[in-house]
Amino acid sequence: MTSILFRPVAIGRLKVPNRFVRSATHDYLADDRTGTITPAQLELYRRLAEGQIGLIVTGHAYVHLSGKASPRQIAIDDDSKITGLSRLASTVHQAGSGSLIFLQISHAGRQTRPGLCGQQPVAPSSVYDPVSKILPRELSTEEILQVIDWFVQAAARARQAGFDGIQLHAGHGYLLSSFISPHTNRRTDDWGGNWQKRSRIIREIIYGIRSTCGPDFPVIIKMNATDHLPGGLSLDEARDIAASLEEAGLAAIEVSGGMNEAGLGSVWPGLRAEEEEGYFVPLAATIKKALAIPVIGLGGIRSFRVAEHLLESGQVDLVSMSRPFINAPDLVRKFRSGQLDKSPCLSCNKCFNPRGIRCVQRKGLRTAGPD
C-alpha cells in the first residue's frame, strides 16, 4: 500500500502531488542591493524540485523596503522583480516532478534595523524590542491600509510571475505576527484590542488578494499559535483567528510559533527523540479541529515513520521541513525509494550562513552561495 505521505492533497483547486512541504527558508542568495533572483537561487530551487517535494515555499520576499528583514533577501516590492521571479517559478515547473511553488511574502515590522530597511522600523504599537534594541514607530491607520495594498500587489506580481500561490508570513514576530499578538499590538482602534480586531489586517489582505488575483490563486499562511511569551498570543485565540481566516478564503495554514525576544524561535537546535519530533504539531492538531482546510505541521520532523504517523493519526494533513532539505534536497525521493528512513540532518543550525545556506555536514554538497 502506498504511504499516505505520497498521496495527493488539494490546496484550494490545486493538487499537491504528495504531503511534503519545504518550509520557507531564507537562503541569503538574492542580490543584496536589489533583492532580485540570482543563478545560485535557480540552482537551489531546481535541486529541491528534482527532489520531488510536493510543495516548495520560497524564502520570504519583502513587500516593501521598510519590511526588509535580512541581507540578501528576495524582494517583490515592484514590477521590476517579476522577470527574475518568473525564472524561479519556471525552474521548478520545468523540473518535471510536479512540484508546486508558492512565494512567501512578508514585512519584518519591528524585527529589522534601520540599516536594512532605511528607516525607523514600524509596528502596530510602539513596543520596545530588547533583541534588536529598537523602539519601533506605531503605524497610522493610513499606513496600515498602505501595508495591506503592498501585500495585495506583491501577490499580484507573484501570480504574474507564474507562482502557484502565495504564503503570508504571520509568524515569528514579523509585522503580521505582531498585529495578532496582544504583546506587540496594544492599539485601541479598529486594528487592535480583541482577536477579531488584531487579525483584521490579515483578513483584509486575503480579501484584497482574492479580489485582485481571483479565487483560483490560493493564499495560505504561516502563523504563530504561540509567541512563547507571557501576554502573547494564546492557542485559543490562534484557533479562532485561523477559523476566521478560513472564512475569509484562506486555503491552508502552516502552524508555527515563537519570536526573537522570547528566546525560543521556530528553529530549535539539536536532535530529538522520535516521540518529540514535530514540536509544533500538538498546536496544529488543536487548530485543525476548528478547520476544514489543510493544516501543515512542522517542528524538527526527521523520521519517515513519524511523519507518516502524524498524518495517519489525523493530527495534520501535510508535514513541513526546512533543514533536512538543506542537508538533502532529494530527501523525498530517497524516502520514496526506501534509501532513507530518517533525515541525516543534525539540527546544528550552522546551515543558516549569511553567505548562502549550506549544510556543513556535507561539505561535498554546496547547497548554493559563494565560498
C-alpha positions as a Markdown table, in Angstrom:
| # | Residue | x | y | z |
|---|---|---|---|---|
| 1 | Met | 0.0 | 0.0 | 0.0 |
| 2 | Thr | 1.3 | 3.5 | -0.9 |
| 3 | Ser | 2.1 | 5.6 | 2.2 |
| 4 | Ile | -0.3 | 8.4 | 2.9 |
| 5 | Leu | 2.8 | 10.7 | 2.6 |
| 6 | Phe | 2.7 | 10.1 | -1.2 |
| 7 | Arg | -1.0 | 10.6 | -1.7 |
| 8 | Pro | -2.1 | 13.9 | -3.4 |
| 9 | Val | -3.9 | 16.5 | -1.4 |
| 10 | Ala | -5.8 | 19.6 | -2.5 |
| 11 | Ile | -4.9 | 23.1 | -1.5 |
| 12 | Gly | -7.7 | 25.3 | -3.0 |
| 13 | Arg | -8.2 | 24.0 | -6.5 |
| 14 | Leu | -4.6 | 22.8 | -6.8 |
| 15 | Lys | -3.4 | 19.3 | -6.3 |
| 16 | Val | -0.2 | 18.8 | -4.4 |
| 17 | Pro | 1.4 | 15.5 | -5.5 |
| 18 | Asn | 2.5 | 14.5 | -2.0 |
| 19 | Arg | 2.3 | 15.6 | 1.6 |
| 20 | Phe | 5.9 | 17.0 | 1.9 |
| 21 | Val | 6.3 | 20.8 | 2.2 |
| 22 | Arg | 9.6 | 22.6 | 2.0 |
| 23 | Ser | 9.1 | 25.3 | 4.7 |
| 24 | Ala | 10.0 | 28.8 | 3.7 |
| 25 | Thr | 13.8 | 29.2 | 4.3 |
| 26 | His | 15.7 | 32.5 | 3.9 |
| 27 | Asp | 18.6 | 31.4 | 1.7 |
| 28 | Tyr | 20.8 | 34.6 | 1.7 |
| 29 | Leu | 21.2 | 34.3 | -2.0 |
| 30 | Ala | 19.4 | 37.2 | -3.6 |
| 31 | Asp | 21.2 | 40.2 | -4.9 |
| 32 | Asp | 21.8 | 42.2 | -1.8 |
| 33 | Arg | 21.2 | 45.6 | -3.4 |
| 34 | Thr | 18.1 | 44.9 | -5.4 |
| 35 | Gly | 16.6 | 41.7 | -3.9 |
| 36 | Thr | 16.5 | 40.1 | -7.4 |
| 37 | Ile | 16.8 | 36.4 | -8.1 |
| 38 | Thr | 20.4 | 35.1 | -8.7 |
| 39 | Pro | 21.6 | 32.0 | -10.6 |
| 40 | Ala | 22.5 | 30.4 | -7.3 |
| 41 | Gln | 18.9 | 30.5 | -6.3 |
| 42 | Leu | 17.7 | 29.0 | -9.5 |
| 43 | Glu | 20.1 | 26.1 | -8.9 |
| 44 | Leu | 18.9 | 25.7 | -5.3 |
| 45 | Tyr | 15.2 | 25.5 | -6.3 |
| 46 | Arg | 16.0 | 23.2 | -9.2 |
| 47 | Arg | 17.5 | 20.7 | -6.8 |
| 48 | Leu | 14.5 | 21.0 | -4.5 |
| 49 | Ala | 12.1 | 20.4 | -7.3 |
| 50 | Glu | 14.1 | 17.4 | -8.7 |
| 51 | Gly | 13.9 | 16.0 | -5.2 |
| 52 | Gln | 10.2 | 15.6 | -5.6 |
| 53 | Ile | 9.0 | 17.8 | -2.8 |
| 54 | Gly | 5.2 | 18.3 | -3.2 |
| 55 | Leu | 5.1 | 22.0 | -2.3 |
| 56 | Ile | 8.1 | 24.3 | -2.2 |
| 57 | Val | 7.7 | 27.6 | -0.3 |
| 58 | Thr | 10.3 | 30.1 | -1.1 |
| 59 | Gly | 12.3 | 32.2 | 1.4 |
| 60 | His | 10.4 | 35.3 | 2.5 |
| 61 | Ala | 10.2 | 38.1 | 0.0 |
| 62 | Tyr | 9.7 | 41.6 | 1.3 |
| 63 | Val | 6.7 | 43.5 | 0.0 |
| 64 | His | 8.3 | 46.9 | 0.7 |
| 65 | Leu | 11.9 | 48.0 | 1.6 |
| 66 | Ser | 10.6 | 49.1 | 5.0 |
| 67 | Gly | 10.0 | 45.4 | 5.7 |
| 68 | Lys | 13.4 | 44.0 | 4.6 |
| 69 | Ala | 14.5 | 41.6 | 7.4 |
| 70 | Ser | 17.9 | 40.3 | 6.3 |
| 71 | Pro | 20.8 | 40.8 | 3.9 |
| 72 | Arg | 20.4 | 39.2 | 0.5 |
| 73 | Gln | 16.6 | 38.7 | 0.9 |
| 74 | Ile | 14.3 | 38.3 | -2.0 |
| 75 | Ala | 12.2 | 41.4 | -2.9 |
| 76 | Ile | 8.8 | 41.6 | -4.5 |
| 77 | Asp | 8.3 | 45.3 | -3.9 |
| 78 | Asp | 7.9 | 46.5 | -7.5 |
| 79 | Asp | 7.2 | 45.2 | -11.0 |
| 80 | Ser | 10.9 | 45.1 | -11.9 |
| 81 | Lys | 11.3 | 41.9 | -9.8 |
| 82 | Ile | 8.8 | 39.9 | -11.8 |
| 83 | Thr | 11.2 | 38.8 | -14.5 |
| 84 | Gly | 13.6 | 37.1 | -12.1 |
| 85 | Leu | 10.8 | 35.6 | -10.0 |
| 86 | Ser | 9.3 | 34.2 | -13.2 |
| 87 | Arg | 12.6 | 32.4 | -13.9 |
| 88 | Leu | 12.4 | 30.9 | -10.4 |
| 89 | Ala | 8.9 | 29.6 | -10.8 |
| 90 | Ser | 9.7 | 28.2 | -14.3 |
| 91 | Thr | 12.8 | 26.5 | -12.9 |
| 92 | Val | 10.6 | 24.5 | -10.5 |
| 93 | His | 7.9 | 23.7 | -13.0 |
| 94 | Gln | 10.4 | 22.6 | -15.7 |
| 95 | Ala | 12.0 | 20.1 | -13.4 |
| 96 | Gly | 9.2 | 17.7 | -14.3 |
| 97 | Ser | 8.5 | 16.4 | -10.8 |
| 98 | Gly | 5.1 | 18.0 | -10.4 |
| 99 | Ser | 6.3 | 20.2 | -7.5 |
| 100 | Leu | 4.3 | 23.3 | -6.8 |
| 101 | Ile | 5.9 | 26.5 | -5.7 |
| 102 | Phe | 4.4 | 29.3 | -3.5 |
| 103 | Leu | 6.1 | 32.6 | -2.8 |
| 104 | Gln | 6.2 | 33.6 | 0.8 |
| 105 | Ile | 5.6 | 37.3 | 1.2 |
| 106 | Ser | 6.4 | 39.3 | 4.4 |
| 107 | His | 7.2 | 42.5 | 6.1 |
| 108 | Ala | 9.7 | 42.4 | 9.0 |
| 109 | Gly | 7.9 | 45.1 | 11.1 |
| 110 | Arg | 9.8 | 45.8 | 14.3 |
| 111 | Gln | 12.3 | 42.8 | 13.7 |
| 112 | Thr | 14.6 | 44.7 | 11.4 |
| 113 | Arg | 17.2 | 47.5 | 11.6 |
| 114 | Pro | 17.3 | 51.0 | 10.1 |
| 115 | Gly | 20.5 | 50.0 | 8.2 |
| 116 | Leu | 18.5 | 47.3 | 6.4 |
| 117 | Cys | 15.1 | 48.9 | 5.9 |
| 118 | Gly | 16.2 | 52.5 | 5.5 |
| 119 | Gln | 14.0 | 54.0 | 8.2 |
| 120 | Gln | 12.8 | 53.6 | 11.8 |
| 121 | Pro | 11.1 | 50.1 | 11.9 |
| 122 | Val | 7.4 | 50.1 | 12.2 |
| 123 | Ala | 4.9 | 48.1 | 14.2 |
| 124 | Pro | 1.2 | 48.1 | 15.3 |
| 125 | Ser | 2.3 | 49.6 | 18.6 |
| 126 | Ser | 5.5 | 51.2 | 19.8 |
| 127 | Val | 6.7 | 48.3 | 21.9 |
| 128 | Tyr | 10.5 | 48.1 | 22.5 |
| 129 | Asp | 12.3 | 45.0 | 21.1 |
| 130 | Pro | 15.0 | 44.0 | 23.6 |
| 131 | Val | 16.8 | 41.8 | 21.0 |
| 132 | Ser | 17.3 | 44.5 | 18.3 |
| 133 | Lys | 17.2 | 47.3 | 20.9 |
| 134 | Ile | 14.8 | 49.0 | 18.6 |
| 135 | Leu | 11.8 | 51.1 | 19.6 |
| 136 | Pro | 9.5 | 50.9 | 16.6 |
| 137 | Arg | 7.2 | 53.6 | 15.3 |
| 138 | Glu | 3.5 | 52.9 | 15.5 |
| 139 | Leu | 1.7 | 52.7 | 12.2 |
| 140 | Ser | -1.1 | 55.2 | 11.4 |
| 141 | Thr | -4.4 | 54.0 | 10.0 |
| 142 | Glu | -3.5 | 55.3 | 6.6 |
| 143 | Glu | -0.2 | 53.4 | 6.7 |
| 144 | Ile | -1.9 | 50.2 | 7.7 |
| 145 | Leu | -4.1 | 50.5 | 4.6 |
| 146 | Gln | -0.9 | 51.0 | 2.6 |
| 147 | Val | 0.6 | 47.8 | 4.1 |
| 148 | Ile | -2.5 | 45.9 | 3.0 |
| 149 | Asp | -2.0 | 47.2 | -0.5 |
| 150 | Trp | 1.7 | 46.2 | -0.5 |
| 151 | Phe | 0.8 | 42.6 | 0.3 |
| 152 | Val | -2.0 | 42.6 | -2.3 |
| 153 | Gln | 0.2 | 44.0 | -5.1 |
| 154 | Ala | 3.0 | 41.6 | -4.1 |
| 155 | Ala | 0.6 | 38.6 | -4.5 |
| 156 | Ala | -0.5 | 40.0 | -7.9 |
| 157 | Arg | 3.2 | 40.1 | -9.0 |
| 158 | Ala | 3.7 | 36.5 | -7.8 |
| 159 | Arg | 0.7 | 35.4 | -9.8 |
| 160 | Gln | 2.1 | 37.2 | -12.9 |
| 161 | Ala | 5.5 | 35.6 | -12.4 |
| 162 | Gly | 3.9 | 32.1 | -12.5 |
| 163 | Phe | 3.8 | 31.0 | -8.9 |
| 164 | Asp | 1.1 | 28.5 | -8.0 |
| 165 | Gly | 0.1 | 30.5 | -4.9 |
| 166 | Ile | 1.4 | 32.6 | -2.1 |
| 167 | Gln | 2.1 | 32.2 | 1.6 |
| 168 | Leu | 1.6 | 35.1 | 4.1 |
| 169 | His | 4.2 | 35.2 | 6.8 |
| 170 | Ala | 2.3 | 35.8 | 10.0 |
| 171 | Gly | 4.7 | 34.1 | 12.3 |
| 172 | His | 7.9 | 34.7 | 14.4 |
| 173 | Gly | 7.3 | 38.3 | 15.3 |
| 174 | Tyr | 7.2 | 39.8 | 11.9 |
| 175 | Leu | 4.6 | 42.5 | 11.1 |
| 176 | Leu | 1.5 | 40.4 | 10.6 |
| 177 | Ser | 2.5 | 38.3 | 13.5 |
| 178 | Ser | 2.9 | 41.4 | 15.7 |
| 179 | Phe | -0.6 | 42.5 | 14.8 |
| 180 | Ile | -2.2 | 39.3 | 16.0 |
| 181 | Ser | -0.1 | 39.2 | 19.2 |
| 182 | Pro | -1.5 | 41.1 | 22.2 |
| 183 | His | 2.1 | 41.6 | 23.4 |
| 184 | Thr | 3.0 | 43.7 | 20.4 |
| 185 | Asn | -0.4 | 45.1 | 19.4 |
| 186 | Arg | -1.7 | 47.4 | 22.1 |
| 187 | Arg | -3.8 | 49.6 | 19.9 |
| 188 | Thr | -7.3 | 50.7 | 21.0 |
| 189 | Asp | -8.7 | 51.4 | 17.5 |
| 190 | Asp | -10.2 | 49.1 | 14.9 |
| 191 | Trp | -6.8 | 47.4 | 14.4 |
| 192 | Gly | -6.2 | 46.3 | 18.0 |
| 193 | Gly | -8.0 | 45.1 | 21.1 |
| 194 | Asn | -9.8 | 41.7 | 20.8 |
| 195 | Trp | -8.6 | 39.0 | 18.5 |
| 196 | Gln | -11.1 | 40.0 | 15.8 |
| 197 | Lys | -9.6 | 43.5 | 15.5 |
| 198 | Arg | -6.0 | 42.3 | 15.9 |
| 199 | Ser | -6.4 | 39.9 | 13.0 |
| 200 | Arg | -8.4 | 42.2 | 10.8 |
| 201 | Ile | -5.3 | 43.2 | 8.7 |
| 202 | Ile | -4.8 | 39.6 | 7.6 |
| 203 | Arg | -8.4 | 39.2 | 6.6 |
| 204 | Glu | -8.3 | 42.4 | 4.6 |
| 205 | Ile | -5.2 | 41.2 | 2.8 |
| 206 | Ile | -6.9 | 37.9 | 1.9 |
| 207 | Tyr | -10.0 | 39.7 | 0.6 |
| 208 | Gly | -7.7 | 42.0 | -1.4 |
| 209 | Ile | -5.7 | 39.2 | -2.9 |
| 210 | Arg | -8.8 | 37.2 | -3.9 |
| 211 | Ser | -10.3 | 40.3 | -5.4 |
| 212 | Thr | -7.2 | 41.1 | -7.4 |
| 213 | Cys | -5.9 | 37.6 | -8.3 |
| 214 | Gly | -9.2 | 35.6 | -8.3 |
| 215 | Pro | -10.4 | 32.7 | -6.2 |
| 216 | Asp | -8.3 | 30.1 | -8.0 |
| 217 | Phe | -5.0 | 31.6 | -6.8 |
| 218 | Pro | -4.5 | 30.1 | -3.3 |
| 219 | Val | -3.5 | 32.1 | -0.3 |
| 220 | Ile | -2.0 | 30.1 | 2.6 |
| 221 | Ile | -0.4 | 31.3 | 5.8 |
| 222 | Lys | 2.4 | 30.5 | 8.2 |
| 223 | Met | 1.0 | 31.6 | 11.6 |
| 224 | Asn | 2.1 | 31.5 | 15.2 |
| 225 | Ala | -0.1 | 29.5 | 17.6 |
| 226 | Thr | 2.1 | 30.8 | 20.4 |
| 227 | Asp | 4.6 | 33.5 | 20.9 |
| 228 | His | 6.3 | 31.7 | 23.8 |
| 229 | Leu | 5.9 | 34.9 | 25.7 |
| 230 | Pro | 3.8 | 35.8 | 28.8 |
| 231 | Gly | 0.9 | 38.0 | 27.5 |
| 232 | Gly | 1.5 | 36.8 | 24.0 |
| 233 | Leu | -0.8 | 35.0 | 21.6 |
| 234 | Ser | -2.8 | 32.2 | 23.1 |
| 235 | Leu | -3.7 | 28.9 | 21.4 |
| 236 | Asp | -7.4 | 29.5 | 21.8 |
| 237 | Glu | -7.1 | 32.9 | 20.1 |
| 238 | Ala | -4.9 | 31.4 | 17.4 |
| 239 | Arg | -7.6 | 28.8 | 16.7 |
| 240 | Asp | -10.3 | 31.4 | 16.5 |
| 241 | Ile | -8.2 | 33.6 | 14.2 |
| 242 | Ala | -7.5 | 30.7 | 11.9 |
| 243 | Ala | -11.2 | 29.9 | 11.6 |
| 244 | Ser | -11.9 | 33.5 | 10.7 |
| 245 | Leu | -9.2 | 33.4 | 8.0 |
| 246 | Glu | -10.6 | 30.2 | 6.6 |
| 247 | Glu | -14.0 | 32.0 | 6.3 |
| 248 | Ala | -12.2 | 34.9 | 4.5 |
| 249 | Gly | -10.9 | 32.5 | 1.9 |
| 250 | Leu | -7.6 | 31.1 | 3.3 |
| 251 | Ala | -6.6 | 27.8 | 1.6 |
| 252 | Ala | -4.3 | 26.2 | 4.1 |
| 253 | Ile | -2.3 | 27.0 | 7.3 |
| 254 | Glu | 1.2 | 26.1 | 8.5 |
| 255 | Val | 1.3 | 26.3 | 12.3 |
| 256 | Ser | 4.5 | 27.6 | 14.0 |
| 257 | Gly | 5.5 | 29.7 | 17.0 |
| 258 | Gly | 8.0 | 31.9 | 18.8 |
| 259 | Met | 9.6 | 35.2 | 18.2 |
| 260 | Asn | 13.0 | 36.7 | 18.8 |
| 261 | Glu | 12.5 | 38.2 | 22.2 |
| 262 | Ala | 11.0 | 35.0 | 23.6 |
| 263 | Gly | 14.4 | 33.4 | 23.4 |
| 264 | Leu | 12.7 | 30.4 | 21.7 |
| 265 | Gly | 12.1 | 30.8 | 18.0 |
| 266 | Ser | 10.8 | 28.4 | 15.4 |
| 267 | Val | 14.1 | 26.5 | 14.6 |
| 268 | Trp | 15.1 | 24.6 | 17.7 |
| 269 | Pro | 18.7 | 23.3 | 17.7 |
| 270 | Gly | 19.6 | 19.7 | 18.5 |
| 271 | Leu | 18.2 | 16.3 | 17.6 |
| 272 | Arg | 15.2 | 15.0 | 19.5 |
| 273 | Ala | 13.8 | 11.5 | 20.2 |
| 274 | Glu | 11.2 | 10.4 | 17.7 |
| 275 | Glu | 8.4 | 11.0 | 20.2 |
| 276 | Glu | 9.5 | 14.6 | 20.4 |
| 277 | Glu | 9.7 | 15.3 | 16.7 |
| 278 | Gly | 7.0 | 17.7 | 15.4 |
| 279 | Tyr | 7.2 | 20.0 | 18.4 |
| 280 | Phe | 4.6 | 22.4 | 16.9 |
| 281 | Val | 2.2 | 19.6 | 15.8 |
| 282 | Pro | 0.2 | 19.4 | 19.0 |
| 283 | Leu | -0.7 | 23.1 | 18.5 |
| 284 | Ala | -1.5 | 22.4 | 14.8 |
| 285 | Ala | -3.7 | 19.5 | 15.8 |
| 286 | Thr | -5.8 | 21.7 | 18.1 |
| 287 | Ile | -6.3 | 24.3 | 15.4 |
| 288 | Lys | -7.1 | 21.6 | 12.9 |
| 289 | Lys | -10.2 | 20.6 | 14.9 |
| 290 | Ala | -11.7 | 24.0 | 14.1 |
| 291 | Leu | -10.9 | 24.0 | 10.3 |
| 292 | Ala | -11.8 | 22.2 | 7.1 |
| 293 | Ile | -8.8 | 23.5 | 5.1 |
| 294 | Pro | -5.5 | 21.5 | 5.2 |
| 295 | Val | -3.2 | 22.0 | 8.2 |
| 296 | Ile | 0.6 | 21.8 | 7.8 |
| 297 | Gly | 2.6 | 20.5 | 10.8 |
| 298 | Leu | 6.3 | 21.1 | 11.5 |
| 299 | Gly | 8.9 | 21.3 | 14.2 |
| 300 | Gly | 12.1 | 19.1 | 13.9 |
| 301 | Ile | 10.5 | 16.3 | 11.9 |
| 302 | Arg | 13.2 | 14.0 | 10.7 |
| 303 | Ser | 11.8 | 10.4 | 10.6 |
| 304 | Phe | 9.6 | 8.9 | 7.8 |
| 305 | Arg | 7.6 | 6.9 | 10.3 |
| 306 | Val | 7.0 | 9.9 | 12.5 |
| 307 | Ala | 5.7 | 12.0 | 9.5 |
| 308 | Glu | 3.5 | 9.1 | 8.4 |
| 309 | His | 2.1 | 8.7 | 11.9 |
| 310 | Leu | 1.3 | 12.4 | 12.1 |
| 311 | Leu | -0.9 | 12.1 | 9.0 |
| 312 | Glu | -2.4 | 8.7 | 9.7 |
| 313 | Ser | -3.5 | 9.9 | 13.2 |
| 314 | Gly | -5.2 | 12.9 | 11.7 |
| 315 | Gln | -3.1 | 15.5 | 13.5 |
| 316 | Val | -2.1 | 17.3 | 10.4 |
| 317 | Asp | -2.6 | 17.0 | 6.6 |
| 318 | Leu | 1.0 | 17.7 | 5.4 |
| 319 | Val | 4.4 | 17.8 | 7.0 |
| 320 | Ser | 6.9 | 20.7 | 6.6 |
| 321 | Met | 10.6 | 20.6 | 6.9 |
| 322 | Ser | 13.4 | 23.1 | 6.2 |
| 323 | Arg | 16.9 | 22.0 | 7.5 |
| 324 | Pro | 16.5 | 18.4 | 6.2 |
| 325 | Phe | 16.1 | 19.8 | 2.7 |
| 326 | Ile | 19.3 | 21.9 | 3.1 |
| 327 | Asn | 21.1 | 18.7 | 4.1 |
| 328 | Ala | 19.5 | 16.6 | 1.2 |
| 329 | Pro | 17.3 | 18.3 | -1.4 |
| 330 | Asp | 16.4 | 14.8 | -2.7 |
| 331 | Leu | 15.2 | 13.6 | 0.7 |
| 332 | Val | 11.6 | 12.9 | -0.5 |
| 333 | Arg | 12.9 | 10.8 | -3.4 |
| 334 | Lys | 15.1 | 8.9 | -1.1 |
| 335 | Phe | 12.2 | 8.3 | 1.3 |
| 336 | Arg | 10.0 | 7.1 | -1.6 |
| 337 | Ser | 12.7 | 4.6 | -2.9 |
| 338 | Gly | 13.5 | 3.3 | 0.6 |
| 339 | Gln | 17.1 | 4.6 | 0.6 |
| 340 | Leu | 16.5 | 6.5 | 3.8 |
| 341 | Asp | 14.0 | 6.2 | 6.7 |
| 342 | Lys | 15.3 | 9.3 | 8.5 |
| 343 | Ser | 17.0 | 12.5 | 7.6 |
| 344 | Pro | 20.7 | 12.7 | 8.4 |
| 345 | Cys | 20.3 | 16.3 | 9.5 |
| 346 | Leu | 21.7 | 17.0 | 12.9 |
| 347 | Ser | 19.8 | 20.2 | 13.5 |
| 348 | Cys | 23.0 | 22.1 | 14.2 |
| 349 | Asn | 21.7 | 25.3 | 12.6 |
| 350 | Lys | 25.1 | 26.0 | 11.1 |
| 351 | Cys | 23.4 | 25.9 | 7.7 |
| 352 | Phe | 21.9 | 29.4 | 8.1 |
| 353 | Asn | 25.0 | 31.1 | 6.7 |
| 354 | Pro | 24.8 | 34.8 | 5.6 |
| 355 | Arg | 27.0 | 33.9 | 2.6 |
| 356 | Gly | 24.4 | 31.4 | 1.4 |
| 357 | Ile | 22.7 | 28.4 | 3.1 |
| 358 | Arg | 24.7 | 25.3 | 3.0 |
| 359 | Cys | 25.0 | 22.0 | 5.0 |
| 360 | Val | 28.2 | 21.8 | 7.0 |
| 361 | Gln | 27.7 | 18.1 | 7.4 |
| 362 | Arg | 28.0 | 17.5 | 3.7 |
| 363 | Lys | 31.0 | 19.6 | 2.6 |
| 364 | Gly | 30.8 | 17.9 | -0.8 |
| 365 | Leu | 27.2 | 19.3 | -1.3 |
| 366 | Arg | 27.3 | 23.1 | -1.8 |
| 367 | Thr | 23.7 | 23.9 | -1.5 |
| 368 | Ala | 24.4 | 27.3 | -3.0 |
| 369 | Gly | 26.3 | 30.5 | -2.3 |
| 370 | Pro | 29.8 | 31.9 | -2.6 |
| 371 | Asp | 32.9 | 30.5 | -0.9 |
